[in-house]
Amino acid sequence: MRIRFAVGAAVASATILAACGSSSSASSTTTTAGSSSTSAASSSSSNPPNIPNNPFAGKTIRIISSGPAGSTHDLAARAVAPELAKYLHATTDVVDMPGGGQLLAWNYLASVAPNGLTIGTSDIQGLLANRWEKVPNETKNIQNLSYLGFLAGGTGGGTKVLFSVNTKKAPLTSIFTLVKDHSTPVKYLGSVGDVSIPMLKKIYHIPIVSLTSYSNSLAELQGLIRGDGQLTNKTWGGSYASYVTSGKGKVMMVWSMRSSWPIEPNVPTLKTLLAKDPPATASEKAALEANATALDAGMALMGPAGISASKMKILEAAIKWSVAQPGFISAANKAQIGSAYESPQQEVAAIQAGINPTTVATIRKYVPFSTGVAS
């Protein structure tokens, strides 16, 4: 479904368009600045600066969500779209393009014209994990893509966390408390491209059985509720956050190299657990830290390589401004995706660290090559 908010429009008009050009059954919502549906107009901070010779004014900017409707990527894209439209005096068209564990969208974004009119959501750790696992159709040359800043992972929204169905169980105090006697396997609902759990279980010799026959994240959640397994490892937000906040589940740990998780400070981060239970070797510790650092980088808005410096500057400023607006913050809080900003420089630094040959070789010791895709 497409909902369009145009520059100078008095009201939003909605049209339903058939999705085309992709086997992913993409759906879209279009937002334009100046409509009555935007909620931040009462704030002085919601008056964007004038952009001299604005190259985006009056144009349509497509924001590709790499996840399906209701996913963290979809929710974040739809939350930011009205604010970007307002700042750029443009129309923003959100298009869901799920498929291939996000690779359909990422490879599409890498191939479009570098005019700044097509950007989309990315998962910094997912992009790196595909390389770590030698996924056959991984997005190439990720170090050259245009990273524009968006939501930091480990600071709150977008954080990767370990969920449990046992609400009586306390958050981890030690990595080894995942399995008390190291002989009883824990059933874990994961994707074929997961990095965090396979690496952790191999480094610490924890007998975890991975169940990976689920079609998507929602199917995994249904399996968790059904009792297929005890644990799953997913991004904090949307259905999974609601599952916990409704009292049906618990977060056991956060994959972050930050000292605490602001959403629940009593839940340990990987950094605190590694300090208590360091792995046997420095290379093992470095592998765990590299993955968690990438997860801290969170969700970026990105475009293809080659966007001009002048357009990059405008887009970066638009995104930084947009995520500070009351309208975005309200939508983000409602979707439980958080609203902490991360700079393009932080995202690029995480990418550069993740493609370091020594880091790649170390992680590949513990994570099997995948015929699927990291997520």
C-alpha positions in Angstrom: 0.0 0.0 0.0 1.3 3.5 -0.8 0.3 6.6 1.2 1.6 9.8 -0.2 2.2 13.1 1.6 3.3 15.7 -1.0 5.1 19.0 -0.5 2.6 21.7 0.0 -0.3 19.3 0.1 -3.1 20.1 2.4 -3.9 16.5 3.2 -2.5 13.1 2.6 -3.9 11.2 -0.3 -3.7 7.5 -0.4 -3.6 5.2 -3.4 -3.2 1.5 -3.6 -0.7 0.4 -6.2 0.2 -3.0 -7.4 3.7 -3.9 -6.5 5.9 -4.5 -9.5 9.4 -5.1 -10.6 10.3 -7.6 -7.9 9.4 -11.1 -6.8 9.5 -10.0 -3.2 5.9 -8.7 -3.2 7.1 -5.2 -2.2 4.7 -2.8 -0.6 5.1 0.9 -0.3 4.0 4.0 1.7 4.8 7.4 0.3 5.1 10.5 2.5 5.4 14.1 1.5 6.4 17.2 3.5 3.9 19.8 4.5 0.9 17.5 5.0 -1.5 17.7 7.9 -0.5 14.2 8.9 2.9 15.2 10.2 2.9 15.7 14.0 6.1 17.6 14.7 5.1 21.0 13.3 4.4 22.5 16.7 8.0 22.2 17.7 10.5 24.9 16.7 13.0 22.2 16.0 10.7 20.8 13.4 11.4 23.8 11.1 14.1 22.5 8.8 16.8 24.9 7.5 16.7 26.2 4.0 18.8 24.2 1.5 20.3 26.4 -1.2 19.9 24.9 -4.6 18.2 21.9 -3.0 18.6 19.0 -5.5 15.9 17.0 -3.9 13.1 19.6 -3.8 9.9 18.4 -5.5 11.4 14.9 -6.2 10.5 11.5 -5.0 13.0 9.7 -2.8 12.5 5.9 -2.5 13.4 4.4 0.9 13.8 0.7 0.5 13.0 -1.3 3.6 15.0 -4.6 3.6 12.5 -6.3 5.8 8.8 -7.2 5.4 5.9 -5.2 6.7 6.0 -5.0 10.5 9.8 -5.7 10.6 12.2 -3.4 12.5 13.4 -2.1 9.1 9.9 -1.4 7.9 8.9 0.4 11.1 12.1 2.5 11.1 11.7 3.5 7.5 8.1 4.5 7.9 8.9 6.4 11.1 11.6 8.5 9.4 9.9 9.1 6.0 7.7 12.0 7.0 10.6 13.9 8.6 12.9 13.3 5.6 10.2 14.5 3.3 9.8 17.7 5.4 13.5 18.4 5.5 14.2 17.8 1.8 10.9 19.3 0.6 10.4 16.1 -1.3 8.2 13.0 -1.5 9.4 9.9 0.3 8.2 6.6 -0.9 8.8 3.6 1.5 9.0 0.3 -0.3 9.3 -3.0 1.5 11.6 -5.3 -0.4 12.1 -8.5 1.7 13.8 -11.5 0.3 17.1 -13.5 0.7 17.5 -12.5 4.3 17.7 -8.8 3.2 20.1 -9.4 0.4 17.4 -8.6 -2.3 17.2 -5.1 -1.0 20.9 -4.6 -0.3 22.0 -5.8 -3.7 19.3 -3.6 -5.3 20.5 -0.6 -3.4 24.1 -1.3 -4.4 23.1 -1.3 -8.1 20.9 1.8 -8.4 21.9 5.1 -9.9 24.0 7.2 -7.4 21.7 10.2 -7.5 20.5 10.0 -3.9 16.9 9.4 -4.9 17.0 5.7 -3.8 18.3 4.9 -0.3 17.4 2.1 2.1 17.9 0.3 5.4 20.8 -1.8 6.1 22.0 -4.0 9.0 25.8 -3.3 9.5 26.4 -6.7 11.1 24.3 -8.5 8.5 26.3 -7.0 5.7 29.5 -8.1 7.4 28.2 -11.5 8.4 27.5 -12.4 4.8 31.1 -11.9 4.1 32.2 -13.7 7.2 30.1 -16.7 6.1 31.0 -16.5 2.4 27.3 -16.3 1.4 27.4 -16.8 -2.4 25.3 -13.8 -3.3 26.6 -11.4 -0.7 26.5 -7.7 -1.3 29.9 -6.8 -2.9 32.2 -4.0 -2.0 30.3 -3.0 1.1 33.1 -0.7 2.1 32.3 1.5 -0.9 28.6 2.0 -0.3 27.2 5.3 0.9 26.4 5.1 4.6 24.2 8.0 5.8 23.8 7.4 9.5 20.7 6.2 11.3 19.9 4.2 14.4 22.6 2.9 16.7 22.2 -0.7 17.8 23.6 -1.3 21.2 22.3 2.0 22.6 18.7 0.7 22.6 16.5 0.3 19.5 17.9 -2.2 17.0 19.9 -4.0 19.6 20.4 -7.7 19.1 19.3 -9.6 22.2 18.9 -13.1 23.4 15.3 -13.9 24.2 14.0 -16.6 26.6 10.5 -18.0 27.0 11.2 -18.5 30.7 10.0 -15.4 32.4 11.1 -16.7 35.8 14.7 -17.0 34.7 17.0 -14.1 35.6 19.3 -12.5 33.0 22.6 -14.2 32.6 25.3 -13.6 35.3 27.7 -15.8 33.4 28.0 -17.1 29.9 28.1 -20.7 31.3 24.7 -20.4 32.9 23.2 -20.9 29.5 23.7 -24.6 30.3 24.2 -25.5 33.9 25.8 -28.9 33.5 27.2 -28.6 30.0 25.5 -31.8 28.9 21.9 -30.9 28.4 21.4 -29.2 25.0 19.5 -26.0 24.8 17.1 -25.7 21.8 17.7 -22.5 20.1 15.5 -21.0 17.3 17.9 -19.3 14.9 18.5 -18.5 11.3 20.8 -20.3 9.0 23.0 -17.2 8.8 23.3 -16.4 12.5 26.8 -15.6 13.7 26.5 -14.7 17.4 25.1 -18.0 18.8 27.2 -20.4 16.7 30.4 -18.5 17.6 29.5 -18.3 21.3 28.6 -22.0 21.6 31.8 -23.2 19.9 34.1 -20.9 21.8 32.6 -21.9 25.1 31.7 -25.5 24.2 28.0 -25.0 25.0 25.7 -27.8 23.6 23.1 -25.7 21.8 20.9 -27.3 19.2 20.0 -24.8 16.5 16.5 -25.1 14.9 16.6 -23.2 11.6 13.6 -24.5 9.7 11.6 -21.3 10.1 10.6 -19.1 7.2 11.1 -15.7 8.9 11.4 -14.0 12.3 7.7 -14.1 13.0 7.7 -17.8 12.4 10.5 -18.2 14.9 8.6 -16.2 17.5 5.5 -18.4 17.0 7.8 -21.4 17.4 9.2 -20.0 20.6 5.7 -19.4 22.0 4.7 -22.9 20.8 7.5 -24.4 22.8 9.8 -25.6 20.0 12.8 -24.2 22.0 13.9 -22.1 24.9 15.9 -19.3 23.2 16.0 -17.1 20.2 18.3 -14.3 19.2 16.7 -11.3 17.4 16.7 -7.5 17.1 14.9 -5.6 19.9 11.8 -4.0 18.5 8.4 -4.8 17.0 6.9 -8.1 17.9 9.8 -9.4 19.9 9.9 -6.3 22.1 6.2 -6.6 22.6 6.6 -10.2 23.5 8.9 -9.3 26.4 7.1 -6.1 27.6 3.8 -8.0 27.7 5.4 -10.3 30.3 5.6 -13.4 28.0 9.4 -13.5 27.6 12.6 -12.2 29.0 15.9 -10.8 27.7 18.9 -12.8 28.9 21.8 -10.8 27.4 22.6 -8.0 24.9 25.2 -8.4 22.1 26.9 -5.2 22.7 30.4 -3.9 23.6 28.8 -1.1 25.6 28.8 -1.3 29.4 25.0 -1.3 29.8 21.8 -1.5 27.9 19.6 1.6 28.7 16.3 -0.2 28.1 17.0 -2.7 30.9 20.3 -1.8 32.8 20.1 -5.0 34.8 20.5 -7.1 31.6 24.2 -7.8 31.0 26.0 -6.9 27.8 28.5 -9.2 26.1 31.2 -6.7 27.3 30.4 -7.4 31.0 30.1 -11.1 30.5 33.4 -11.3 28.7 35.0 -9.5 31.5 33.8 -12.2 33.9 34.2 -15.2 31.6 36.9 -14.4 29.1 37.5 -17.0 26.4 40.6 -19.1 26.2 42.5 -17.1 23.6 42.9 -13.5 22.5 41.7 -14.3 19.0 38.5 -15.8 20.3 37.8 -12.7 22.4 38.6 -10.5 19.3 36.1 -12.5 17.2 33.3 -12.0 19.7 34.1 -8.4 20.1 34.2 -7.7 16.4 30.7 -9.2 15.9 29.3 -7.3 18.9 30.9 -4.1 17.7 29.2 -4.5 14.3 25.9 -5.1 16.1 26.4 -1.9 18.0 26.6 -0.1 14.7 22.9 -0.9 14.3 20.8 0.1 11.3 22.0 2.4 8.6 20.3 4.2 5.8 22.6 3.7 2.9 22.8 4.2 -0.9 25.0 3.0 -3.7 28.6 4.0 -4.1 29.2 7.2 -5.9 26.6 9.7 -4.5 28.2 13.1 -4.8 29.7 14.8 -1.8 27.2 17.6 -1.9 24.2 15.3 -2.0 25.7 13.1 0.7 26.1 16.1 3.0 22.4 17.1 2.5 21.2 13.5 3.1 23.4 13.0 6.2 22.1 16.3 7.7 18.5 15.3 6.8 18.7 12.0 8.6 20.4 13.5 11.7 17.7 16.2 11.9 14.9 13.7 11.2 15.7 11.3 14.0 15.6 14.2 16.5 12.1 15.2 15.6 9.2 14.6 18.0 7.2 12.9 15.2 10.0 10.3 14.6 10.6 9.8 18.3 6.9 9.2 18.9 6.7 6.7 16.1 9.9 5.0 17.1 8.8 4.6 20.7 5.4 3.2 19.6 7.2 0.6 17.5 9.7 0.0 20.3 12.7 0.5 17.9 14.5 3.2 19.8 15.7 6.5 18.4 19.4 6.9 19.2 21.3 8.4 16.4 24.5 7.0 14.9 26.8 8.9 12.6 28.0 7.7 9.2 31.5 7.8 10.5 30.7 5.3 13.2 29.1 3.0 10.7 32.0 3.2 8.3 34.4 2.5 11.1 32.5 -0.7 12.0 32.5 -1.8 8.3 36.3 -1.2 8.0 36.9 -3.2 11.2 34.7 -6.0 10.0 36.4 -6.5 6.7 39.9 -6.6 8.2 41.4 -9.9 6.9 42.5 -11.1 10.3 39.1 -10.5 11.7 37.4 -12.3 8.8 39.8 -15.3 9.1 39.2 -15.5 12.9 35.5 -15.4 12.8 35.4 -18.0 10.0 37.1 -20.5 12.4 33.9 -20.6 14.5 31.1 -19.9 12.1 30.4 -22.3 9.2 30.1 -21.2 5.7 26.4 -20.6 4.9 24.3 -21.3 1.8 21.8 -19.0 3.3 22.1 -15.5 4.4 23.1 -13.8 7.6 20.4 -12.0 9.6 
